[in-house]
Amino acid sequence: MSDIKRFNSDKRLSRAVVHGNTVYLAGITADDRSKGMRAQTAEILAKIDALLKTAGTDKSKLLTATIWISDMRAKPEMDEAWAAWADQQNLPARACVEARLGSPDTLVEIMVQAVK
């Protein structure tokens, strides 16, 4: 049985969990919610990079990404930030859905899985 390692945990959740060679990240949101969709997405993606590094991997090894956005009309802004960040040679399976998020100023949340 593989050990389970948890990173950046608090009373509610772990931001990253590693089981075997699979890395699971929690849904990540921006800290600066005063910014628009593109900027919040860029901040989230930088946080994902840092968490993946902590867990021993990187974005080139993403398997899946689930993206929730508050308004589908703003999806092109999120897609711009995603395209600038993503490893174009190793794109994950991805879904993007509109959802009411945790607060009105939270415009995007992203959750990914990767291998080591």
Secondary structure, 3 states (H helix, E strand, C coil): CCCEEEEEECCCCEEEEEECCEEEECCECCCCCCCCHHHHHHHHHHHHHHHHHHCCCCHHHEEEEEEEECCHHHHHHHHHHHHHHCCCCCCCEEEEEECCCCCCCCCEEEEEEEEC
